[in-house]
Amino acid sequence: MNLLYNFKFLVRNKKRNILLLVQLTFSFIIIFTLLVALLNTFKGFNSTKNLNKKNILIGTINFNGKDFTSKRELIKHNLKNNKFISKFALCSEDAPYSKYRVLNVAEYDNRVRNVDIITTSSDYFDILDLNFISGFKFNNNNLNDIVITKSLSDYWFKNESPIKKQISLFSGKNKRSFRIVGVIEDYKHYSDYNVLSYGIFKPIKNNDYINEIIIKVHPNIHNYAFESNLKDIIFNIDKNWRFKILDLEERSKIRNNNITIPLLIFFLIVVFLIINVILGISGLLSMNIRKRFKEIGIRRAIGSTRNNIYWLITLDITIISTIGIIIGIIIINILPITQIFSSSEQTNIKSFFFSILLLYIIGLLASIIPSLKATNVNPQNVLR
């Protein structure tokens, strides 16, 4: 088939093909967005680094609007004197397997990146058995020292050491300078599907909102007895507070289920949308082919085979799909889709590749029935 002829024909009949082009372009953008979301969700599933969940509990305090900073030292004092506790760390509301995320901007050498910020005490790293690639954990009294994840270190520093480098956190009037003292491996934080790639850990200031307690208990401690004991400690400090404690293993299962069930529903919706896209494109193609019956009849009369006609229609949809992909890529680079999901370059490349492949498959599947109809055109009936 003559590719140039097909392209010129489609341009001459642009009014007839514009709806098809629009549908394929938006289909490509939607498919890319969904793939970025899915790949971001599952990129940590095969990660080798899982959190140490053994003998670890996480308690969450609801202060009911009361002042809590003045009683933080009392909480720490009571926990230190508890015979069941091996170690503990106070933490912001984005502790492991939390549904909350604390996001902000960080900058180094004019390179700005959205990051997860976890405010905690230094025992956090020991309790969760996090591996330091370089440097060490911060001292709780050095409020300008931070620890970052490996992916964030690679993003900013690549082949140079990040230790003792100064970065900026937050923006506007709240912008502050911090010194990197350690780098840890990326690990599964928000669920078993999500790796904490671009994370920063900073010490607790007096006015920071801290409502989670990560506790490592001694081996062979009965959780129910300890939980009751810990609730008594918290309620003795302030009876107006509410307190909930969960084993980290149980907390991870709850969080994973909260992600898996919506993802299953999401997947079924995507399949339904793809089927509807195929049917919609197939319908538009059928309309276009009905308007080309005379041309197809002439081609059949001068010797074109059924295969020639079939590949003529297939080439048309391939050309339109290619134009839709090019326009879609331009739009995706204009819109902040990848920034919204904070996706890596590798994730974006995979999403582009599979989006292109899937759109061609959708176009080819949608063209099967219209193409078969075109091959069955009887030239004698059309040319009468």
C-alpha positions as CSV (number, residue, x, y, z in Angstrom):
1,M,0.0,0.0,0.0
2,N,1.1,3.6,-0.7
3,L,1.6,5.2,2.7
4,L,1.8,8.7,1.2
5,Y,-1.5,8.2,-0.7
6,N,-3.2,7.1,2.5
7,F,-1.9,10.1,4.4
8,K,-3.0,12.6,1.7
9,F,-6.4,10.9,1.5
10,L,-6.9,11.3,5.3
11,V,-5.9,15.0,5.1
12,R,-8.3,15.6,2.2
13,N,-11.1,14.0,4.3
14,K,-10.0,15.6,7.6
15,K,-13.6,16.5,8.6
16,R,-14.5,12.9,8.3
17,N,-11.5,11.7,10.4
18,I,-11.3,14.5,13.0
19,L,-13.6,12.8,15.5
20,L,-11.6,9.6,15.2
21,L,-8.4,11.6,15.8
22,V,-9.8,13.4,18.9
23,Q,-11.0,10.1,20.4
24,L,-7.7,8.3,19.8
25,T,-5.7,11.3,21.2
26,F,-7.7,11.5,24.4
27,S,-7.7,7.8,24.8
28,F,-3.8,7.9,24.6
29,I,-3.7,10.6,27.3
30,I,-6.1,8.7,29.6
31,I,-4.2,5.4,29.1
32,F,-0.9,7.1,29.9
33,T,-2.3,8.7,33.1
34,L,-3.8,5.4,34.3
35,L,-0.6,3.5,33.6
36,V,1.5,6.1,35.5
37,A,-0.8,5.8,38.4
38,L,-0.8,2.0,38.3
39,L,3.0,1.7,37.8
40,N,3.6,4.2,40.7
41,T,1.3,2.1,42.9
42,F,2.9,-1.2,42.1
43,K,6.6,-0.1,41.6
44,G,7.4,-1.1,45.2
45,F,5.7,-4.5,45.1
46,N,8.8,-6.4,44.2
47,S,11.1,-4.2,46.3
48,T,13.5,-6.2,48.4
49,K,13.3,-3.8,51.3
50,N,10.4,-4.4,53.6
51,L,10.0,-2.8,57.0
52,N,10.8,-4.9,60.0
53,K,7.4,-5.4,61.5
54,K,8.3,-7.9,64.3
55,N,7.4,-6.7,67.9
56,I,6.4,-3.3,66.6
57,L,3.3,-1.4,67.4
58,I,2.1,2.1,66.4
59,G,-0.1,4.2,68.6
60,T,-2.1,7.2,67.3
61,I,-3.2,10.0,69.7
62,N,-6.2,12.3,68.9
63,F,-5.6,15.3,71.1
64,N,-9.2,16.7,70.6
65,G,-7.9,20.2,70.0
66,K,-6.0,20.3,73.4
67,D,-2.5,21.5,73.8
68,F,-0.1,18.6,73.5
69,T,3.4,20.1,73.1
70,S,3.7,20.9,76.8
71,K,2.9,17.2,77.6
72,R,5.3,15.7,75.1
73,E,8.1,15.3,77.6
74,L,5.8,13.6,80.0
75,I,4.8,11.1,77.3
76,K,8.5,10.4,76.6
77,H,9.3,10.1,80.3
78,N,6.5,7.5,80.9
79,L,7.4,5.5,77.9
80,K,11.1,5.4,78.9
81,N,10.2,3.9,82.3
82,N,7.9,1.2,80.8
83,K,9.4,-2.2,81.3
84,F,7.7,-3.6,78.2
85,I,9.3,-1.1,75.8
86,S,12.6,-1.8,74.1
87,K,12.7,1.5,72.0
88,F,10.2,4.1,70.9
89,A,10.1,7.0,68.5
90,L,7.6,9.9,68.2
91,C,6.5,10.6,64.7
92,S,4.3,12.9,62.6
93,E,1.0,11.6,61.2
94,D,2.7,10.0,58.1
95,A,4.2,7.1,60.1
96,P,4.5,3.7,58.3
97,Y,1.3,2.5,56.7
98,S,-0.5,5.7,57.4
99,K,-3.1,7.0,55.0
100,Y,-1.7,10.5,55.4
101,R,1.2,12.1,53.5
102,V,3.1,15.2,54.4
103,L,4.4,16.7,51.1
104,N,6.4,19.8,50.5
105,V,9.1,21.1,48.2
106,A,12.9,20.6,48.6
107,E,15.6,22.3,46.6
108,Y,19.3,21.8,45.9
109,D,21.3,23.7,43.3
110,N,18.1,25.1,41.8
111,R,16.6,21.6,41.3
112,V,13.3,21.5,43.0
113,R,11.6,18.2,43.9
114,N,8.3,17.3,45.7
115,V,9.3,15.2,48.7
116,D,7.6,13.3,51.6
117,I,8.7,14.8,54.9
118,I,8.6,12.6,58.0
119,T,9.2,14.3,61.3
120,T,10.5,11.9,63.9
121,S,13.1,11.1,66.6
122,S,16.3,9.3,65.8
123,D,15.3,5.9,67.2
124,Y,12.9,5.6,64.2
125,F,15.7,4.1,62.1
126,D,16.7,1.5,64.6
127,I,13.2,0.4,65.4
128,L,12.3,-0.2,61.7
129,D,15.8,-1.7,61.0
130,L,16.5,0.8,58.1
131,N,19.9,0.5,56.4
132,F,22.2,3.4,56.1
133,I,24.1,3.6,52.8
134,S,26.2,6.5,54.0
135,G,26.4,8.8,57.0
136,F,24.5,8.3,60.2
137,K,21.2,9.2,61.9
138,F,20.6,12.7,63.1
139,N,20.9,13.8,66.7
140,N,17.5,14.9,68.1
141,N,19.0,18.2,69.3
142,N,20.5,19.1,66.0
143,L,17.3,20.5,64.4
144,N,19.0,21.4,61.1
145,D,20.3,17.9,60.3
146,I,18.3,15.5,58.1
147,V,18.4,12.0,56.6
148,I,17.3,11.4,53.0
149,T,16.5,8.4,50.9
150,K,18.7,6.9,48.2
151,S,16.5,7.9,45.3
152,L,16.5,11.5,46.4
153,S,20.3,11.4,46.9
154,D,20.7,9.9,43.3
155,Y,18.4,12.6,41.9
156,W,20.4,15.5,43.3
157,F,23.9,14.2,43.7
158,K,24.4,11.2,41.4
159,N,28.1,10.3,41.7
160,E,29.1,12.8,44.5
161,S,28.6,12.3,48.3
162,P,25.5,14.0,49.7
163,I,26.9,14.1,53.3
164,K,27.2,17.6,54.7
165,K,25.5,19.1,51.6
166,Q,23.0,21.9,52.4
167,I,19.5,21.7,50.9
168,S,16.4,23.9,51.3
169,L,13.1,22.7,52.6
170,F,9.7,24.4,52.3
171,S,9.0,27.6,50.4
172,G,8.3,31.3,50.9
173,K,8.7,32.6,54.4
174,N,9.1,29.1,55.8
175,K,12.1,28.2,53.6
176,R,14.9,26.8,55.7
177,S,18.3,25.3,55.1
178,F,19.2,21.8,56.3
179,R,22.3,19.7,56.3
180,I,22.3,16.1,55.1
181,V,24.0,13.7,57.6
182,G,22.8,10.3,56.3
183,V,21.3,8.4,53.4
184,I,19.1,5.3,53.9
185,E,17.8,2.7,51.4
186,D,14.4,3.3,49.9
187,Y,11.7,1.1,51.6
188,K,8.0,0.3,51.5
189,H,6.4,3.0,53.7
190,Y,2.8,3.8,52.9
191,S,1.9,0.3,51.7
192,D,3.5,-2.9,50.4
193,Y,3.0,-1.4,46.9
194,N,4.6,1.9,47.5
195,V,8.3,2.7,48.0
196,L,9.3,5.8,49.8
197,S,11.6,7.1,47.0
198,Y,11.9,10.8,47.6
199,G,11.8,11.1,51.4
200,I,13.3,13.4,54.0
201,F,13.5,12.7,57.7
202,K,13.9,15.6,60.1
203,P,14.1,16.0,63.9
204,I,11.1,17.2,66.0
205,K,10.8,20.9,66.8
206,N,8.7,22.1,69.7
207,N,5.8,23.3,67.6
208,D,5.7,20.3,65.2
209,Y,2.5,18.3,65.2
210,I,3.4,14.8,66.5
211,N,0.6,12.3,67.1
212,E,2.1,8.9,66.4
213,I,4.3,6.7,68.6
214,I,6.3,3.8,67.1
215,I,7.1,1.3,69.7
216,K,9.3,-1.8,69.7
217,V,8.5,-4.1,72.6
218,H,10.6,-6.8,74.1
219,P,10.2,-10.3,72.6
220,N,7.5,-12.6,74.0
221,I,5.4,-9.6,75.3
222,H,1.7,-10.3,75.0
223,N,0.3,-7.4,72.9
224,Y,-3.1,-7.2,74.6
225,A,-1.6,-6.8,78.0
226,F,0.8,-4.2,76.8
227,E,-1.8,-2.3,74.8
228,S,-3.9,-2.0,78.0
229,N,-0.9,-0.8,79.9
230,L,0.0,1.8,77.3
231,K,-3.6,3.2,77.1
232,D,-3.5,3.7,80.9
233,I,-0.3,5.7,80.5
234,I,-1.8,7.9,77.8
235,F,-5.1,8.5,79.6
236,N,-3.4,9.2,82.9
237,I,-1.7,12.1,81.1
238,D,-4.9,13.5,79.7
239,K,-8.3,11.8,79.9
240,N,-9.7,13.9,77.0
241,W,-7.3,12.4,74.5
242,R,-8.3,9.4,72.4
243,F,-5.8,6.7,71.7
244,K,-5.6,3.8,69.2
245,I,-2.8,1.2,69.0
246,L,-2.2,-1.4,66.3
247,D,0.4,-4.0,65.6
248,L,2.4,-2.9,62.6
249,E,1.6,-6.2,60.8
250,E,-2.2,-5.6,61.3
251,R,-1.8,-1.9,60.3
252,S,-0.1,-2.9,57.1
253,K,-2.8,-5.4,56.2
254,I,-5.5,-2.8,56.7
255,R,-3.6,-0.3,54.6
256,N,-2.9,-2.8,51.8
257,N,-6.6,-3.8,51.7
258,N,-7.6,-0.1,51.4
259,I,-5.5,0.1,48.3
260,T,-6.1,-3.3,46.7
261,I,-9.9,-3.2,46.7
262,P,-10.2,0.2,45.0
263,L,-7.5,-0.9,42.6
264,L,-9.6,-3.9,41.6
265,I,-12.6,-1.7,41.0
266,F,-10.4,0.8,39.2
267,F,-9.1,-2.0,36.9
268,L,-12.7,-3.2,36.1
269,I,-13.6,0.4,35.2
270,V,-10.5,0.7,32.9
271,V,-11.5,-2.5,31.1
272,F,-15.0,-1.2,30.7
273,L,-13.7,2.1,29.3
274,I,-11.3,0.4,26.9
275,I,-14.2,-1.8,25.6
276,N,-16.3,1.4,25.1
277,V,-13.4,3.1,23.3
278,I,-13.0,0.1,21.0
279,L,-16.8,0.2,20.2
280,G,-16.7,4.0,19.7
281,I,-13.8,3.9,17.3
282,S,-15.3,0.9,15.5
283,G,-18.5,2.9,15.0
284,L,-16.7,5.9,13.7
285,L,-14.7,3.7,11.3
286,S,-17.9,2.0,10.1
287,M,-19.4,5.5,9.3
288,N,-16.2,6.5,7.4
289,I,-16.1,3.2,5.4
290,R,-19.8,3.5,4.4
291,K,-18.9,6.9,2.8
292,R,-16.0,5.2,1.0
293,F,-18.0,2.3,-0.5
294,K,-17.8,3.8,-4.0
295,E,-14.0,4.1,-3.8
296,I,-13.7,0.6,-2.4
297,G,-15.9,-0.7,-5.2
298,I,-13.7,0.9,-7.8
299,R,-10.6,-0.6,-6.2
300,R,-12.2,-4.0,-6.2
301,A,-13.3,-3.6,-9.8
302,I,-9.7,-2.8,-11.0
303,G,-8.2,-5.8,-9.2
304,S,-7.7,-5.1,-5.5
305,T,-8.0,-8.2,-3.4
306,R,-9.9,-8.5,-0.1
307,N,-6.5,-8.4,1.6
308,N,-5.6,-5.2,-0.2
309,I,-8.8,-3.5,1.1
310,Y,-8.3,-4.9,4.6
311,W,-4.8,-3.5,4.9
312,L,-6.0,-0.2,3.4
313,I,-8.4,0.3,6.3
314,T,-5.8,-1.0,8.8
315,L,-3.2,1.5,7.5
316,D,-5.7,4.3,7.8
317,I,-6.3,3.6,11.5
318,T,-2.6,3.1,12.1
319,I,-1.8,6.6,10.6
320,I,-4.5,8.3,12.6
321,S,-3.4,6.5,15.8
322,T,0.2,7.7,15.1
323,I,-0.9,11.3,14.7
324,G,-3.1,10.9,17.9
325,I,0.0,9.6,19.8
326,I,2.2,12.5,18.7
327,I,-0.5,15.1,19.7
328,G,-1.0,13.2,23.0
329,I,2.7,13.2,23.8
330,I,2.8,17.0,23.2
331,I,-0.2,17.6,25.5
332,I,1.2,15.3,28.2
333,N,4.4,17.2,28.2
334,I,2.5,20.5,28.6
335,L,0.2,19.2,31.4
336,P,1.7,18.4,34.8
337,I,0.6,14.8,34.8
338,T,4.0,13.3,35.8
339,Q,4.5,15.9,38.4
340,I,1.2,15.2,40.0
341,F,2.2,11.5,40.5
342,S,5.9,12.4,41.2
343,S,6.7,9.6,38.9
344,S,10.3,8.7,38.0
345,E,11.8,8.9,34.5
346,Q,11.8,5.1,34.2
347,T,8.1,5.0,35.1
348,N,7.3,7.7,32.5
349,I,9.2,5.8,29.7
350,K,7.4,2.5,30.5
351,S,4.1,4.3,30.6
352,F,4.7,5.9,27.2
353,F,5.8,2.6,25.7
354,F,2.8,0.6,26.9
355,S,0.4,3.5,26.1
356,I,1.6,3.6,22.5
357,L,1.4,-0.2,22.3
358,L,-2.1,-0.4,23.8
359,L,-3.4,2.4,21.6
360,Y,-2.2,0.6,18.4
361,I,-3.9,-2.6,19.7
362,I,-7.1,-0.7,20.5
363,G,-7.1,0.8,17.0
364,L,-6.4,-2.5,15.3
365,L,-9.1,-4.3,17.3
366,A,-11.6,-1.5,16.6
367,S,-10.8,-1.8,12.8
368,I,-11.5,-5.6,12.5
369,I,-15.3,-5.4,12.0
370,P,-15.2,-2.3,9.7
371,S,-12.4,-3.8,7.7
372,L,-14.2,-7.0,7.2
373,K,-17.3,-5.1,6.1
374,A,-15.2,-3.2,3.6
375,T,-13.8,-6.4,2.1
376,N,-17.3,-7.7,1.5
377,V,-18.3,-4.7,-0.6
378,N,-19.6,-6.0,-4.0
379,P,-18.3,-3.7,-6.8
380,Q,-21.3,-4.5,-9.0
381,N,-23.8,-3.2,-6.4
382,V,-21.8,-0.1,-5.6
383,L,-21.0,0.9,-9.2
384,R,-24.5,0.6,-10.7
